[in-house]
Every structure is written in C-alpha cells, then in structure tokens.
C-alpha cells in the first residue's frame, strides 16, 4: 500500500459555511482508494484531484493504492468503511461498466453497493496499426478480411478493449480474433513488429508513437475527433453512426452516504474542474472532463454498462 497525504491549513470560516457536512467530519482522514498501481495514469489523476479538492474543502486527503483482483480489493476497502463520506473510490469504465459483464462472481454490484459522486475524465479509444501496414482506415480492414477470408487479429490489454474489438466485428460483419496482453507496451511492440493486424489503445499513450512514426491510427471511437489526433476520423465519420465508445474515470462512494455530503463533495470537484490548474492538467491529455455528477453520472454509467452487455451477449461471451 502506498499513501500520500495532501496537507492543508486549518478550516476557514468560508469552508465551514460552504461545506458544513464535510467540515463536521474534520477529525477523520479522507481517503481516495485507487484500484491501480502507483505511477499509473489513473493513480496520477487521483493524486492531482486529491490535492486540488483538499485546497477547496480545507481537509487532508490520502491516496491509497489497492491494485489487484479486477478492482475487487479496492472496492472491498471502500465497502468495509462506514458510509460517512470519508472514503472515496476511484472507478473507471472497467470497474463500473465492464467487470459486471465480464467477471463471474464479481463480489460487488456497482449500481447497488456504490453511489456515483463525480466524473473526472473521458476520452475515446484508438484503433492502431503499424506504419508499415497496408491498413489506413476501417474500410481497408473490411476489405482485407473480404479479400483474404482470414480473421483480423486485434490486440487488447483490458476486457473493455476486447469488447470494443468485438463490437467492431459486429458492426462491420468481419471476423476478428482478440489477442489479450497484460499491458499496452508489449501489445504495441507486437503491432510495430507486424505480429498483429491492429490493436486498441488509449489516445494519450498512442500520440507519442504516432509522432515517432511507429504507429498509425485507423479510427477513434468518440463522437468527435480528439484534439490530439485532429487528422484521424472517428468511427462515425467512417460510416458507423452508432459506434461510440469511451475510456473514463469517476469517483464513487459507498451506498448510503448522506446526500448532503455527496452534494458538497460533488460541488467541490466541479469547482476544481473550473480552475486553471485543472484545465491545464486536462489539456495535456486526450479527451476532456467528465463533468457529470450524482444522478446524471449514474445514468451515464448505466448506459455504458448496458452497451457492453449487449456486445458481450451478441458475441456469446461467458463471464469467467
């Protein structure tokens, strides 16, 4: 377990007025539980927000890393604590929307055991291939399959990306072979070495490889082109009007947390996202803020879950 504490000054009168429920719990440490290792992108985001939130509510916030077991260790940590507003879970599309579809006997229900707090960031995924590949867009992928009759190999390093690859097969009518990896780096190595036809990756990680002329992006999966890849058309632009998929992160709390505490903390996070520091931080990454909170965030998460569930059912994927 790794911890970092963001210390702040004594509670001011202004903070006490703005966040009365949070201030009354001042004697207890607030924690953000991260289901990923220290140094990961999600961990970095959690530490940024912990520091910025602490400045607004004038309370110390500790970040704890609890990786492993498909996020179950982190969820268990949150659910073992009282629903008093002092323990926050950093979640993602994997933890909230993919695991319930892909993991048998998950051990938690993200829609019953957890309460949505506030979104952090959202970005599209990218279909990538090597610069030596003859593939330049999704039409080329379809044509290659029709010409050769050979299934298209698609690398992934998460169950969410596997499902996006399955969705591509369903939308285009081609056959694909999912090739799982333990991380993005070995997958990218095999793509560059032309061991895979293509792969799925996050845009922030792709851009340096594109600039180095090692990877080519065939399509992105958002509603609009990403500002980091302005020349790359979306799946929608390439004729697949319903193909829209994202990678996102959000904060949740244990179900039963008082509504007043949820609202105050959600307001504080919204205030963080309006700061210049947050805008600068997000501008260095793909996508944008996921500026949804509470019920609106919950509705969004449900839609994401239902989308992945439909893809998995159509592909006859059995949870394991």
C-alpha angles and dihedrals in degrees: 000000000000124000136189123182123208106209123205138180126272116292111277126216090251093055091047090055095044098043108025096157093049094045093052088062092051094124092065123073117244116224137194110206113209119198091206137073124272112271095032120125092253091049090051090052092049091053093048093051093043090057094045096045091049090058092055100044096033095231133119116251124197123204115213125189116219106168125173145062095059090297094309094121091057093045092049090052091055095043092050090062127077116269090247101125096255101102120064128186121216104218136179140190087275095054098040108028109018106039093058087057101040107030121075115218091008095181097226140052109223091202098048105029097041135050121212113244111172140329121243112186141349131191140161127255124239133226105218139184136172121282087242093058120107088224115102103158142001092275088061090052091053093046092049090055094046092048099045102026087219119132115251113244113225120189121214138170100198137043089242091059089046089057092048088054090050089050090055089055091050094048097045101035093234129128118246137185116215112219112196124210132184092232144003096254098065090042092053090048090057092046091052089048090052093242089129132042091223145328144207121246141157115268097234090058093044100053098073090051091049091051089049088053093239099113135038122206114222098185144338124226104224131104089251136024115276115247090231091057103033094159095054116093121222125242087255091056089052092058105275102112097178097045105108122140135160146191110225144168131208143164124248137179135206114284111260096041107146113266092231093059092046092051094047094049092045089052090050091052090048088052090052091054090055093057124101090236091059094044090052092047093051094044089066091059137059120268127009144266117308090223098184124115142183113340094005091053090047091054091050092050092051091053090050091051093048091050093053090044092055092050092049094048092049090049091048091235113171117210113246 
